[in-house]
Amino acid sequence: MTPSDPTAIDPHRPWIRDVRDDPGAMNWPQILFNPTGSSPKLHFTRAWTFMFMGRLLLFIVPVFSVFVASLAGADLGGLWEPVEFLILPIPELLVPFFLFTVVTELTSWVAHTRRFNESNRSPLMAMIVLIPLFLALVGFSVGAMGGMKQFEQMQADAAAAKVAAEQPAVPEGAEAAAASAEGEKKAEDAAKDDGKKQQAQKGQQRRGRPGPPPTERQMAVGGGFGMGMIAWLPASFIVMLWTLLYVARIPNGGVGKFKTGSDVAQGEEEVPPAYAIS
């Protein structure tokens, strides 16, 4: 069959033989936002590829461009500065990627639901694609609590150092010697703490983050975002494999072999023996 074949479903894609997969009949708004309908295999694959490539390009292209420009001498460090987006400190460079990822988590669920509807399978299976988002929320909550505890510990250490610095006058006699030794030990500990704080401040300045110490909210959000990403990334990878190896291979109508492509016309599917008429 050649591209000029008038009997082809799509002259530009002569390998498409199942009329249900006709690209010209694809309705993008319905596929992405209407979970009550159904989508054939090829329509689902095109929608999922759009969402996956969008995430990939919105991450790789900005990061690689800034990296190359920085090697050429451009000062683009400000693009990595976090900005308040919703409640999260997102690097300015990755705000489009973050927004697109959040939206496509939901549109991916819609597309999967429609695919399971068309193949006569339970649409509840589409909830699997929301597991990474759920894990990210759990990770964010755990990380945020850890950040708040770390802030409280910093405050307690600062209060203890302040109390140690305000010790009363040293008494006389044996008690004076003991108190002096204890005072010297506390002074040494305070000096060590001051040295650590100065080193931390110098490290922040070297990283381009000078200024006052972080607030409780900043530490909570920072810890939550980091833990949420750790939970989201591997879960998203596993769900991606499940989509590619299972969902994208389900035959139209749920009848026929599990395979990619659309080279089998409707009505020519190989029916499993369990469905064969005796």
ZADO-1210 file (C-alpha; in nm, 4 decimals, padded with zeros to 6 digits):
<atoms>
<atom x="00.0000" y="00.0000" z="00.0000" code="MET" pos="1"/>
<atom x="00.1478" y="00.3368" z="-00.1022" code="THR" pos="2"/>
<atom x="00.0779" y="00.6831" z="00.0436" code="PRO" pos="3"/>
<atom x="-00.1193" y="00.7661" z="-00.2736" code="SER" pos="4"/>
<atom x="-00.3522" y="00.4682" z="-00.2243" code="ASP" pos="5"/>
<atom x="-00.7049" y="00.6161" z="-00.2134" code="PRO" pos="6"/>
<atom x="-00.8248" y="00.3282" z="00.0031" code="THR" pos="7"/>
<atom x="-00.5789" y="00.4046" z="00.2835" code="ALA" pos="8"/>
<atom x="-00.7289" y="00.5292" z="00.6105" code="ILE" pos="9"/>
<atom x="-00.4527" y="00.7905" z="00.6251" code="ASP" pos="10"/>
<atom x="-00.2494" y="00.8386" z="00.3024" code="PRO" pos="11"/>
<atom x="00.0439" y="00.9680" z="00.5062" code="HIS" pos="12"/>
<atom x="00.0389" y="00.6636" z="00.7364" code="ARG" pos="13"/>
<atom x="-00.0456" y="00.3639" z="00.5190" code="PRO" pos="14"/>
<atom x="00.0389" y="00.1191" z="00.7961" code="TRP" pos="15"/>
<atom x="-00.2823" y="00.2144" z="00.9809" code="ILE" pos="16"/>
<atom x="-00.5421" y="-00.0494" z="00.8907" code="ARG" pos="17"/>
<atom x="-00.7809" y="-00.0205" z="01.1847" code="ASP" pos="18"/>
<atom x="-01.0352" y="00.2501" z="01.1080" code="VAL" pos="19"/>
<atom x="-01.0799" y="00.3151" z="01.4796" code="ARG" pos="20"/>
<atom x="-00.7231" y="00.4485" z="01.4893" code="ASP" pos="21"/>
<atom x="-00.7828" y="00.7101" z="01.2187" code="ASP" pos="22"/>
<atom x="-00.5725" y="01.0148" z="01.3220" code="PRO" pos="23"/>
<atom x="-00.8194" y="01.2455" z="01.1486" code="GLY" pos="24"/>
<atom x="-01.0912" y="01.1390" z="01.3933" code="ALA" pos="25"/>
<atom x="-00.8799" y="01.2199" z="01.6990" code="MET" pos="26"/>
<atom x="-01.0344" y="01.4799" z="01.9327" code="ASN" pos="27"/>
<atom x="-00.7589" y="01.6173" z="02.1561" code="TRP" pos="28"/>
<atom x="-00.9788" y="01.8032" z="02.4118" code="PRO" pos="29"/>
<atom x="-01.1936" y="01.4947" z="02.4615" code="GLN" pos="30"/>
<atom x="-00.8933" y="01.2627" z="02.5016" code="ILE" pos="31"/>
<atom x="-00.7231" y="01.4875" z="02.7554" code="LEU" pos="32"/>
<atom x="-01.0163" y="01.6197" z="02.9573" code="PHE" pos="33"/>
<atom x="-01.3171" y="01.3857" z="02.9285" code="ASN" pos="34"/>
<atom x="-01.2742" y="01.0644" z="03.1327" code="PRO" pos="35"/>
<atom x="-01.6226" y="00.9369" z="03.0483" code="THR" pos="36"/>
<atom x="-01.5462" y="00.8561" z="02.6832" code="GLY" pos="37"/>
<atom x="-01.3186" y="00.6019" z="02.5156" code="SER" pos="38"/>
<atom x="-01.0030" y="00.6190" z="02.3045" code="SER" pos="39"/>
<atom x="-00.8549" y="00.3618" z="02.0632" code="PRO" pos="40"/>
<atom x="-00.4960" y="00.2498" z="02.0934" code="LYS" pos="41"/>
<atom x="-00.3338" y="00.4901" z="01.8479" code="LEU" pos="42"/>
<atom x="-00.5155" y="00.7957" z="01.9843" code="HIS" pos="43"/>
<atom x="-00.4041" y="00.7074" z="02.3373" code="PHE" pos="44"/>
<atom x="-00.0439" y="00.6531" z="02.2249" code="THR" pos="45"/>
<atom x="-00.0293" y="00.9914" z="02.0517" code="ARG" pos="46"/>
<atom x="-00.1686" y="01.1715" z="02.3569" code="ALA" pos="47"/>
<atom x="00.0687" y="00.9950" z="02.5949" code="TRP" pos="48"/>
<atom x="00.3673" y="01.0675" z="02.3681" code="THR" pos="49"/>
<atom x="00.2736" y="01.4366" z="02.3639" code="PHE" pos="50"/>
<atom x="00.2644" y="01.4478" z="02.7448" code="MET" pos="51"/>
<atom x="00.5918" y="01.2560" z="02.7853" code="PHE" pos="52"/>
<atom x="00.7849" y="01.4554" z="02.5245" code="MET" pos="53"/>
<atom x="00.6499" y="01.7806" z="02.6664" code="GLY" pos="54"/>
<atom x="00.7919" y="01.6992" z="03.0084" code="ARG" pos="55"/>
<atom x="01.1217" y="01.5850" z="02.8611" code="LEU" pos="56"/>
<atom x="01.1714" y="01.8938" z="02.6440" code="LEU" pos="57"/>
<atom x="01.0617" y="02.1406" z="02.9121" code="LEU" pos="58"/>
<atom x="01.3315" y="01.9997" z="03.1390" code="PHE" pos="59"/>
<atom x="01.6209" y="01.9170" z="02.9067" code="ILE" pos="60"/>
<atom x="01.6084" y="02.2179" z="02.6722" code="VAL" pos="61"/>
<atom x="01.6175" y="02.4943" z="02.9401" code="PRO" pos="62"/>
<atom x="01.8746" y="02.3143" z="03.1558" code="VAL" pos="63"/>
<atom x="02.1037" y="02.2344" z="02.8620" code="PHE" pos="64"/>
<atom x="02.0687" y="02.5862" z="02.7179" code="SER" pos="65"/>
<atom x="02.1607" y="02.7510" z="03.0474" code="VAL" pos="66"/>
<atom x="02.4499" y="02.5077" z="03.0910" code="PHE" pos="67"/>
<atom x="02.5927" y="02.5913" z="02.7473" code="VAL" pos="68"/>
<atom x="02.5399" y="02.9645" z="02.7972" code="ALA" pos="69"/>
<atom x="02.7138" y="02.9469" z="03.1355" code="SER" pos="70"/>
<atom x="03.0127" y="02.7746" z="02.9755" code="LEU" pos="71"/>
<atom x="03.0260" y="03.0624" z="02.7279" code="ALA" pos="72"/>
<atom x="03.0511" y="03.3106" z="03.0145" code="GLY" pos="73"/>
<atom x="02.6911" y="03.4206" z="03.0592" code="ALA" pos="74"/>
<atom x="02.5821" y="03.4908" z="03.4173" code="ASP" pos="75"/>
<atom x="02.2509" y="03.3034" z="03.4411" code="LEU" pos="76"/>
<atom x="02.2717" y="03.1936" z="03.8019" code="GLY" pos="77"/>
<atom x="01.9597" y="03.3932" z="03.8811" code="GLY" pos="78"/>
<atom x="01.7506" y="03.1473" z="03.6806" code="LEU" pos="79"/>
<atom x="01.8207" y="02.8837" z="03.9461" code="TRP" pos="80"/>
<atom x="01.6962" y="03.1074" z="04.2268" code="GLU" pos="81"/>
<atom x="01.3758" y="02.9659" z="04.3794" code="PRO" pos="82"/>
<atom x="01.0536" y="03.1582" z="04.3265" code="VAL" pos="83"/>
<atom x="00.7299" y="03.1178" z="04.5182" code="GLU" pos="84"/>
<atom x="00.5089" y="02.9156" z="04.2848" code="PHE" pos="85"/>
<atom x="00.1866" y="02.8127" z="04.4606" code="LEU" pos="86"/>
<atom x="00.3463" y="02.7075" z="04.7946" code="ILE" pos="87"/>
<atom x="00.6692" y="02.5567" z="04.6620" code="LEU" pos="88"/>
<atom x="01.0095" y="02.7188" z="04.6017" code="PRO" pos="89"/>
<atom x="01.0612" y="02.6192" z="04.2374" code="ILE" pos="90"/>
<atom x="01.3693" y="02.7319" z="04.0405" code="PRO" pos="91"/>
<atom x="01.2563" y="02.9987" z="03.7978" code="GLU" pos="92"/>
<atom x="01.4020" y="02.8007" z="03.5090" code="LEU" pos="93"/>
<atom x="01.1799" y="02.4966" z="03.5821" code="LEU" pos="94"/>
<atom x="00.8461" y="02.6640" z="03.6539" code="VAL" pos="95"/>
<atom x="00.7032" y="02.5699" z="03.3084" code="PRO" pos="96"/>
<atom x="00.8179" y="02.2095" z="03.3586" code="PHE" pos="97"/>
<atom x="00.6590" y="02.1923" z="03.7038" code="PHE" pos="98"/>
<atom x="00.3278" y="02.3392" z="03.5847" code="LEU" pos="99"/>
<atom x="00.3130" y="02.1100" z="03.2796" code="PHE" pos="100"/>
<atom x="00.3937" y="01.8056" z="03.4949" code="THR" pos="101"/>
<atom x="00.1153" y="01.8777" z="03.7426" code="VAL" pos="102"/>
<atom x="-00.1404" y="01.9274" z="03.4632" code="VAL" pos="103"/>
<atom x="-00.0332" y="01.6167" z="03.2725" code="THR" pos="104"/>
<atom x="-00.0567" y="01.4001" z="03.5838" code="GLU" pos="105"/>
<atom x="-00.4324" y="01.4605" z="03.5633" code="LEU" pos="106"/>
<atom x="-00.4660" y="01.4451" z="03.1836" code="THR" pos="107"/>
<atom x="-00.2696" y="01.1195" z="03.1855" code="SER" pos="108"/>
<atom x="-00.5262" y="00.9736" z="03.4243" code="TRP" pos="109"/>
<atom x="-00.8021" y="01.0849" z="03.1860" code="VAL" pos="110"/>
<atom x="-00.6295" y="00.9295" z="02.8841" code="ALA" pos="111"/>
<atom x="-00.5715" y="00.6008" z="03.0668" code="HIS" pos="112"/>
<atom x="-00.9335" y="00.5910" z="03.1843" code="THR" pos="113"/>
<atom x="-01.0593" y="00.6352" z="02.8294" code="ARG" pos="114"/>
<atom x="-00.8242" y="00.3618" z="02.7070" code="ARG" pos="115"/>
<atom x="-00.9533" y="00.1118" z="02.9619" code="PHE" pos="116"/>
<atom x="-01.3123" y="00.2090" z="02.8780" code="ASN" pos="117"/>
<atom x="-01.2531" y="00.1328" z="02.5101" code="GLU" pos="118"/>
<atom x="-01.0871" y="-00.2034" z="02.5802" code="SER" pos="119"/>
<atom x="-01.3660" y="-00.3182" z="02.8163" code="ASN" pos="120"/>
<atom x="-01.1453" y="-00.3124" z="03.1255" code="ARG" pos="121"/>
<atom x="-01.2028" y="-00.1552" z="03.4625" code="SER" pos="122"/>
<atom x="-01.1289" y="00.2189" z="03.4502" code="PRO" pos="123"/>
<atom x="-01.0188" y="00.1942" z="03.8128" code="LEU" pos="124"/>
<atom x="-00.6874" y="00.0620" z="03.6809" code="MET" pos="125"/>
<atom x="-00.6163" y="00.4151" z="03.5586" code="ALA" pos="126"/>
<atom x="-00.5700" y="00.5194" z="03.9217" code="MET" pos="127"/>
<atom x="-00.2241" y="00.3619" z="03.8992" code="ILE" pos="128"/>
<atom x="-00.0977" y="00.6696" z="03.7127" code="VAL" pos="129"/>
<atom x="-00.1865" y="00.8841" z="04.0167" code="LEU" pos="130"/>
<atom x="00.0347" y="00.6806" z="04.2512" code="ILE" pos="131"/>
<atom x="00.3450" y="00.8980" z="04.1829" code="PRO" pos="132"/>
<atom x="00.1458" y="01.2115" z="04.2651" code="LEU" pos="133"/>
<atom x="00.0137" y="01.0527" z="04.5844" code="PHE" pos="134"/>
<atom x="00.3632" y="00.9437" z="04.6885" code="LEU" pos="135"/>
<atom x="00.4943" y="01.2919" z="04.6147" code="ALA" pos="136"/>
<atom x="00.2322" y="01.4425" z="04.8479" code="LEU" pos="137"/>
<atom x="00.3205" y="01.1924" z="05.1215" code="VAL" pos="138"/>
<atom x="00.6906" y="01.2606" z="05.0710" code="GLY" pos="139"/>
<atom x="00.6285" y="01.6343" z="05.0850" code="PHE" pos="140"/>
<atom x="00.4417" y="01.5981" z="05.4157" code="SER" pos="141"/>
<atom x="00.7168" y="01.3835" z="05.5705" code="VAL" pos="142"/>
<atom x="00.9912" y="01.6146" z="05.4441" code="GLY" pos="143"/>
<atom x="00.8079" y="01.9235" z="05.5666" code="ALA" pos="144"/>
<atom x="00.7759" y="01.7773" z="05.9170" code="MET" pos="145"/>
<atom x="01.1457" y="01.6937" z="05.9105" code="GLY" pos="146"/>
<atom x="01.2285" y="02.0496" z="05.8073" code="GLY" pos="147"/>
<atom x="01.0215" y="02.1916" z="06.0935" code="MET" pos="148"/>
<atom x="01.1924" y="01.9618" z="06.3445" code="LYS" pos="149"/>
<atom x="01.5302" y="02.0697" z="06.2116" code="GLN" pos="150"/>
<atom x="01.4310" y="02.4339" z="06.2519" code="PHE" pos="151"/>
<atom x="01.3181" y="02.3709" z="06.6106" code="GLU" pos="152"/>
<atom x="01.6506" y="02.2030" z="06.6842" code="GLN" pos="153"/>
<atom x="01.8377" y="02.5025" z="06.5435" code="MET" pos="154"/>
<atom x="01.6326" y="02.7356" z="06.7615" code="GLN" pos="155"/>
<atom x="01.7005" y="02.5224" z="07.0698" code="ALA" pos="156"/>
<atom x="02.0746" y="02.5211" z="06.9981" code="ASP" pos="157"/>
<atom x="02.0728" y="02.8976" z="06.9513" code="ALA" pos="158"/>
<atom x="01.8866" y="02.9464" z="07.2806" code="ALA" pos="159"/>
<atom x="02.1331" y="02.7194" z="07.4636" code="ALA" pos="160"/>
<atom x="02.4271" y="02.9126" z="07.3197" code="ALA" pos="161"/>
<atom x="02.2683" y="03.2398" z="07.4309" code="LYS" pos="162"/>
<atom x="02.2177" y="03.1102" z="07.7844" code="VAL" pos="163"/>
<atom x="02.5786" y="02.9892" z="07.7966" code="ALA" pos="164"/>
<atom x="02.6990" y="03.3329" z="07.6910" code="ALA" pos="165"/>
<atom x="02.5021" y="03.4985" z="07.9715" code="GLU" pos="166"/>
<atom x="02.6478" y="03.2935" z="08.2604" code="GLN" pos="167"/>
<atom x="02.6728" y="03.4843" z="08.5981" code="PRO" pos="168"/>
<atom x="02.9996" y="03.5865" z="08.7628" code="ALA" pos="169"/>
<atom x="03.2329" y="03.3032" z="08.8674" code="VAL" pos="170"/>
<atom x="03.2126" y="03.2237" z="09.2427" code="PRO" pos="171"/>
<atom x="03.5173" y="03.1952" z="09.4737" code="GLU" pos="172"/>
<atom x="03.7081" y="02.8908" z="09.6054" code="GLY" pos="173"/>
<atom x="03.6711" y="02.5361" z="09.4758" code="ALA" pos="174"/>
<atom x="03.3357" y="02.6143" z="09.3250" code="GLU" pos="175"/>
<atom x="03.5020" y="02.8932" z="09.1328" code="ALA" pos="176"/>
<atom x="03.7514" y="02.6530" z="08.9783" code="ALA" pos="177"/>
<atom x="03.4799" y="02.4062" z="08.8842" code="ALA" pos="178"/>
<atom x="03.2609" y="02.6798" z="08.7462" code="ALA" pos="179"/>
<atom x="03.5573" y="02.8238" z="08.5587" code="SER" pos="180"/>
<atom x="03.6341" y="02.4864" z="08.4014" code="ALA" pos="181"/>
<atom x="03.2717" y="02.4395" z="08.3075" code="GLU" pos="182"/>
<atom x="03.2589" y="02.7909" z="08.1698" code="GLY" pos="183"/>
<atom x="03.5693" y="02.7295" z="07.9624" code="GLU" pos="184"/>
<atom x="03.4161" y="02.4087" z="07.8221" code="LYS" pos="185"/>
<atom x="03.0963" y="02.5902" z="07.7311" code="LYS" pos="186"/>
<atom x="03.2984" y="02.8702" z="07.5783" code="ALA" pos="187"/>
<atom x="03.4893" y="02.6200" z="07.3679" code="GLU" pos="188"/>
<atom x="03.1626" y="02.4567" z="07.2581" code="ASP" pos="189"/>
<atom x="03.0170" y="02.7957" z="07.1755" code="ALA" pos="190"/>
<atom x="03.3292" y="02.8838" z="06.9782" code="ALA" pos="191"/>
<atom x="03.2997" y="02.5582" z="06.7840" code="LYS" pos="192"/>
<atom x="02.9325" y="02.6297" z="06.7138" code="ASP" pos="193"/>
<atom x="03.0211" y="02.9803" z="06.5982" code="ASP" pos="194"/>
<atom x="03.2892" y="02.8361" z="06.3713" code="GLY" pos="195"/>
<atom x="03.0415" y="02.5917" z="06.2203" code="LYS" pos="196"/>
<atom x="02.7877" y="02.8700" z="06.1664" code="LYS" pos="197"/>
<atom x="03.0523" y="03.0880" z="06.0017" code="GLN" pos="198"/>
<atom x="03.1540" y="02.8025" z="05.7738" code="GLN" pos="199"/>
<atom x="02.7902" y="02.7399" z="05.6835" code="ALA" pos="200"/>
<atom x="02.7405" y="03.1099" z="05.6094" code="GLN" pos="201"/>
<atom x="03.0552" y="03.1127" z="05.3934" code="LYS" pos="202"/>
<atom x="02.9272" y="02.8061" z="05.2111" code="GLY" pos="203"/>
<atom x="02.5963" y="02.9773" z="05.1449" code="GLN" pos="204"/>
<atom x="02.7770" y="03.2850" z="05.0181" code="GLN" pos="205"/>
<atom x="02.9870" y="03.0708" z="04.7848" code="ARG" pos="206"/>
<atom x="02.6661" y="02.9169" z="04.6518" code="ARG" pos="207"/>
<atom x="02.5221" y="03.2614" z="04.5971" code="GLY" pos="208"/>
<atom x="02.2731" y="03.2428" z="04.8849" code="ARG" pos="209"/>
<atom x="02.3792" y="03.5134" z="05.1300" code="PRO" pos="210"/>
<atom x="02.1357" y="03.6571" z="05.3779" code="GLY" pos="211"/>
<atom x="01.9585" y="03.5707" z="05.7018" code="PRO" pos="212"/>
<atom x="01.9082" y="03.2090" z="05.8110" code="PRO" pos="213"/>
<atom x="01.6046" y="03.0324" z="05.6636" code="PRO" pos="214"/>
<atom x="01.2672" y="03.0631" z="05.8296" code="THR" pos="215"/>
<atom x="01.0622" y="02.7707" z="05.9573" code="GLU" pos="216"/>
<atom x="00.8405" y="02.7830" z="05.6481" code="ARG" pos="217"/>
<atom x="01.1391" y="02.7867" z="05.4130" code="GLN" pos="218"/>
<atom x="01.2982" y="02.4882" z="05.5813" code="MET" pos="219"/>
<atom x="00.9693" y="02.2982" z="05.5861" code="ALA" pos="220"/>
<atom x="00.8931" y="02.3636" z="05.2195" code="VAL" pos="221"/>
<atom x="01.2516" y="02.2932" z="05.1119" code="GLY" pos="222"/>
<atom x="01.2617" y="01.9617" z="05.2960" code="GLY" pos="223"/>
<atom x="00.9173" y="01.8668" z="05.1681" code="GLY" pos="224"/>
<atom x="01.0030" y="01.9446" z="04.8055" code="PHE" pos="225"/>
<atom x="01.3214" y="01.7396" z="04.8178" code="GLY" pos="226"/>
<atom x="01.1520" y="01.4371" z="04.9747" code="MET" pos="227"/>
<atom x="00.8583" y="01.4664" z="04.7360" code="GLY" pos="228"/>
<atom x="01.0876" y="01.4552" z="04.4316" code="MET" pos="229"/>
<atom x="01.2684" y="01.1498" z="04.5697" code="ILE" pos="230"/>
<atom x="00.9342" y="00.9701" z="04.5978" code="ALA" pos="231"/>
<atom x="00.7932" y="01.0939" z="04.2644" code="TRP" pos="232"/>
<atom x="01.0808" y="01.0162" z="04.0269" code="LEU" pos="233"/>
<atom x="01.1139" y="00.6351" z="04.0683" code="PRO" pos="234"/>
<atom x="00.7377" y="00.5878" z="04.0902" code="ALA" pos="235"/>
<atom x="00.6892" y="00.7838" z="03.7670" code="SER" pos="236"/>
<atom x="00.9494" y="00.5696" z="03.5920" code="PHE" pos="237"/>
<atom x="00.7727" y="00.2481" z="03.6959" code="ILE" pos="238"/>
<atom x="00.4346" y="00.3822" z="03.5807" code="VAL" pos="239"/>
<atom x="00.5917" y="00.4826" z="03.2478" code="MET" pos="240"/>
<atom x="00.7091" y="00.1250" z="03.1915" code="LEU" pos="241"/>
<atom x="00.3629" y="-00.0071" z="03.2816" code="TRP" pos="242"/>
<atom x="00.2048" y="00.2276" z="03.0281" code="THR" pos="243"/>
<atom x="00.4454" y="00.1354" z="02.7497" code="LEU" pos="244"/>
<atom x="00.4486" y="-00.2394" z="02.8054" code="LEU" pos="245"/>
<atom x="00.0832" y="-00.2932" z="02.8953" code="TYR" pos="246"/>
<atom x="-00.1614" y="-00.0093" z="02.8387" code="VAL" pos="247"/>
<atom x="-00.0259" y="00.0979" z="02.4992" code="ALA" pos="248"/>
<atom x="-00.0359" y="-00.2642" z="02.3771" code="ARG" pos="249"/>
<atom x="-00.3969" y="-00.3456" z="02.4685" code="ILE" pos="250"/>
<atom x="-00.5835" y="-00.4262" z="02.1447" code="PRO" pos="251"/>
<atom x="-00.8767" y="-00.2124" z="02.0356" code="ASN" pos="252"/>
<atom x="-01.1990" y="-00.3392" z="02.1820" code="GLY" pos="253"/>
<atom x="-00.9988" y="-00.5635" z="02.4126" code="GLY" pos="254"/>
<atom x="-00.9932" y="-00.8426" z="02.1496" code="VAL" pos="255"/>
<atom x="-00.6775" y="-00.9668" z="01.9779" code="GLY" pos="256"/>
<atom x="-00.3081" y="-00.9888" z="02.0515" code="LYS" pos="257"/>
<atom x="-00.1246" y="-00.7478" z="02.2769" code="PHE" pos="258"/>
<atom x="00.0996" y="-00.5589" z="02.0357" code="LYS" pos="259"/>
<atom x="00.1966" y="-00.2143" z="01.9221" code="THR" pos="260"/>
<atom x="00.0891" y="-00.0587" z="01.5938" code="GLY" pos="261"/>
<atom x="-00.2372" y="-00.0642" z="01.4013" code="SER" pos="262"/>
<atom x="-00.1629" y="-00.3084" z="01.1204" code="ASP" pos="263"/>
<atom x="-00.4648" y="-00.5326" z="01.1841" code="VAL" pos="264"/>
<atom x="-00.7978" y="-00.4202" z="01.0394" code="ALA" pos="265"/>
<atom x="-01.1128" y="-00.4204" z="01.2494" code="GLN" pos="266"/>
<atom x="-01.2751" y="-00.7639" z="01.2256" code="GLY" pos="267"/>
<atom x="-00.9501" y="-00.9406" z="01.1404" code="GLU" pos="268"/>
<atom x="-00.8254" y="-00.9753" z="01.4978" code="GLU" pos="269"/>
<atom x="-00.7113" y="-01.3143" z="01.6179" code="GLU" pos="270"/>
<atom x="-00.9776" y="-01.4102" z="01.8697" code="VAL" pos="271"/>
<atom x="-00.8484" y="-01.6133" z="02.1658" code="PRO" pos="272"/>
<atom x="-00.9801" y="-01.9708" z="02.1868" code="PRO" pos="273"/>
<atom x="-01.1889" y="-01.8844" z="02.4907" code="ALA" pos="274"/>
<atom x="-01.3969" y="-01.6484" z="02.2708" code="TYR" pos="275"/>
<atom x="-01.4162" y="-01.8730" z="01.9661" code="ALA" pos="276"/>
<atom x="-01.7580" y="-02.0018" z="01.8606" code="ILE" pos="277"/>
<atom x="-01.7734" y="-02.3809" z="01.8537" code="SER" pos="278"/>
</atoms>
